[in-house]
């Protein structure tokens, strides 16, 4: 039995990843920022699959809250599982902020830094003592670090930094047997970015037309892949950027 901690697990790709892990026989700790009811609904779905799950509140953009969260996680692991470590950390939580370079505000930029880069760096740092040797870390990036769409410069810059961070984590945590990889989804039909890919027929058709497999991605294309990457079958995969885009813009 494994325990996977997934940030932003109440919706979208985080929710799908949590359910995919549970379907493979793993237990889950998921975090949410403000969607407590959604998070508890995911917990109920996981429990219906016969696995254990707990939802904990966390704003991944506030580093000052990480020590208290770490202690809450430590207590939860002890109370629910009788353990003091998780096996996997999936840094998924995030948000999109659409703006051209000319129009991006400092506040938008700073929030993207706080959530997508600073948050990932320092949350991982805080949780290192709670990640089991031989474990796994997966950091979410984006296909937008390879192909460029106007309006996503700041967001994509943060994800590019996370990809570099992933390689350094893999190097530094290698002696502990911890594999660290980046998963980079292409355009996916979720509520990300206001649900534009899902809800705008023109955008959806355009992306499908430039994707080798001929359609836009869905959450079920991503969660199972991440769950697979966490498995022992991929124990020798580390420091990699794995794009899961159906061949978008190749």
N, C-alpha and C positions, 0 to 999 in steps of 0.2 A: 504494500500500500504506500502510495506517495501523497504528499501534500504540496499543492501548487498555490502560490500567492499570485493573484492577478489584479493589478490595479485597473480601475475603471471597468469593473466586471459587471456593472448593472445593465449595460446596454451594448448594442453594436457588436464589434469584433471581440470585445472583452467578454461579453455574455456568451457569445458563440464558443469562444475558447474554453470558458469555464464548463459549459455543457459537454464539449468534446472531450475534455479531460475526464469528466465524470463518467462518460460513456466508455472510456478506456479503463475504468476501475480506479481512478484517482479521487482523492478528496480535495476540497478547494477552500481557500480563504480568498474572498473577493473584497475589494474596496470600492467605495462609492463616495462621491463628493456631496451631492445634495439629493439624489434620488433614492431615498431609503426604501420606499415601497417597491420600486423596481428591483432593488438589490434583494429584498426579502423574497420577491417572486422568483428570482433566479435560485436563491437558496432552496425554496420549496421544490423547484424543478429538479435540482440536483438530488435532494433527499428522496424524491419520487423515483429516482434511478437507483436508489439503494446506497448512496454515498453520503458522506458527511460534508457539510458546508457551513461557513460562518461569514457574515458580512460585517465589515468594520468601516467606519467613516474615516476618510482621509482626503485632505486637499493636497494633492501632489505638488502644488505650486507654492506651498508654505513650508519651507525647510524648518522653521521654528517648531512646527508640530511633529516633526519626525521622531524625536526622543520619546515623547509620550506615546506615539503610535507604536513604536518598537516595544515598549513595555507592555502595552495592551496586547500586542501580538504574542509576546512571550507568555503572558498569562493565559491567553486563549489556547495556545498550543498545549500548555500544561493541563488546563482544565478539560479540554475536549478530546485531546489525543494522548495525553501523558507523554508528550515529547517536548523538546526544546529547540527543534529546527524544522524548517521547511525544506523540501527537496528542490523546488523550482521557484524562480521569481520571473514573472512576465510583466515587464514595464510597458503597459498598454495605454494607460490613461492619457487623454489629450483632447485638444480642441483645434478646430480650424479657424483661421482669421483671414478672410479674403480681402486683399488690398494691394494695389499696385505699389511699386517701390516709391513712387512720387507721393502717394497718399498714405503710406503706412505711418501711424503715429508712434511716438516713443512708448506710450502706454501699451499699445498693441504688441510692440516688439518685446517689451519687458515681460509681459504676461506669457508670451510664447517662450522666452528664455526660461522663466520660472518653472513652467510646467514641463516643457519638452526637453530641456537640457539640464538646468540646475536641479530640477526635481529628480530627474532620472539619476544624475550623478550622486547626489547626496542621499537619496533614499536607498540606493544600492549600497552606498558606503555604510549607512546606518544598519542595514540588514545583513551585512557580511557575517557577523558572528552567528546569525540565525539561519544561514544557508548551509546545509549539510555538505561536507566534503563529497565530491563525486556528483554534485548537483548540476543544475542547469539554470542559465539566465537567458531570457529572450527579450531583446529590445525591439519595439516596433519602430520602423522607419516608414518610408513611403517610396513608391515608384517615382515620385516627383524629385528625388535626388538624382535620377538618371535622365528623365525627360522633363522639359520645362513648360509650364503653363503660366502665362502672365497672371499675377495676383497672388501667387503663393511663394514669393521670394523669401520672405522672413520665415515662414513655416518650414520651407524646405531646407533653409540654411541650418535650422535647429536639428532637423533630421539628419543632415549630412554630418553634423558634429557628433550626433549619437552613433553614427556608423563608425567614426574614428574611435570614439570612446569604447565601443564594443571590442575592437581589436586590442586596445590596451587592457581592458578587463580580462580578455581571454589570455593575454600574456601574463598578467600579474596573478591571476587566479588559477592558472594552469597547474602550479605545484600542488594545489588542493584538489585537482581532478575536476574542477568546475569548468564546464564548456559554456561559452558565451557566444551567441549569434544574434544577427539582426534579421528580422523578417520585414520585407518591404512590399506591402500590398499595392496593387494598382487601384484603379477607380472601382469602388465598391458601392452597391446599392444599400446604404445605411442612412441614418439621419445626420451623418457628418457633413459639415459645411452647409447646414440648413437643408440637407436631403436633396441637393441639386442633381446629383447623378441619378438618384432614384426617381425623382419627381419631375424632372424636366425632360420631356421626350426628345427634344433636339440634342441636348447634351448626351443623353443615353445613346441615341442613334449614332452620334459622331464617334463616341468612344468605342462602341461595338464595331464600327467600321474600320478602326485602326488597331483592332486587337486580333491577333492571329487566330484565336479560338472563336471569334465571331460574336461575342456578347460582352456585356459588362459583368464584372464579378459580383458575387453575393457573399454574405457572411459565411455560408457553409463551405465556401472555397478556401477560407482562411483558418477558421478555428481548428478543423481536423488536421490541417497541415502543421499548425503549431503544436498540437497535442502529439503528433507523430515525432516532431523534432525533439520533444522532451523525453521520448522513450529511449530505452537502452539500445534500440536499433540504430540510433544516431549518436552513439557515444563518442565516435571519432570525428565528429563534425564540430569545429569550433573556429571562431574568428571569421565567420562567413557572413556575407550579405546575400540573403536568399530572396529573390524577388518572386512574388506570387501574383502575377498580373495577367495570366492568360496570353502573354506575348503582346502586351500593349506597346504600341509605338516602337516596334522593332524593325 
